[in-house]
Amino acid sequence: MSKIGRPSVRQAVFDALPGTIKQVAKKSGASGGSTRYWLKQMHIAGEIHIGGWRRSQGAKQMVYHAGPGNDKPEPRTFTQAEMLARFEKKHPGRHRDIKNASARRAYRREKLDAKGCGWMAALFHQNNVKTQESP
C-alpha cells in the first residue's frame, strides 16, 4: 500500500488482468507507459504470461494473463496473397473494381498528357507544357 492508502500501480495493473496493454491501462487507471513498464517487469519475473494475441488494425498485440505459464508464440504475418484472398472472400468482386478504377485513372492521366493539358503536365513536372502566348 502506498502512503495515501491506495494500492500501488503495480497491484492495480496486476488486478486488471487479463488484457492487452491498452485494456489493462484503462481498467487499472494507470498511464500507458506505467502499464507497459509493470507488465514487462512482471513478465520477466514470471508472475504473468502471454496467454494470446489479438490483431487490432493489422498490428499484433499481446494479451497478458495472470500467473505463470508458457507464452503463446507470436502469430505469423499474413502474406500479400493471403490478405488479398481474405479481402476477396469478404468482399467478392471489390478487388476487381479497385483494380479497374486504378487502370481508369492511369488511362485518363495518359490521355490528358497526350493532349498536352497544361495543368496535368504541371502536376507531373513535364517540360512540354503548352502555354498561351500573349499577343
Buried (B, 14 or more C-beta within 10 A) or exposed (E): EEEEEEEEBBBBBBEBBBBBBEBBBBBBEBEEEBBBBBBEEBBEEEBBBBBBBEEEEEEEBBBBBBEEEEBBEEEEEEEEEEEEEEEEEEEEEEEEEEEEEEEEEEEEBEEBBEEEBBEBBEEEEEEEEEEEEEE
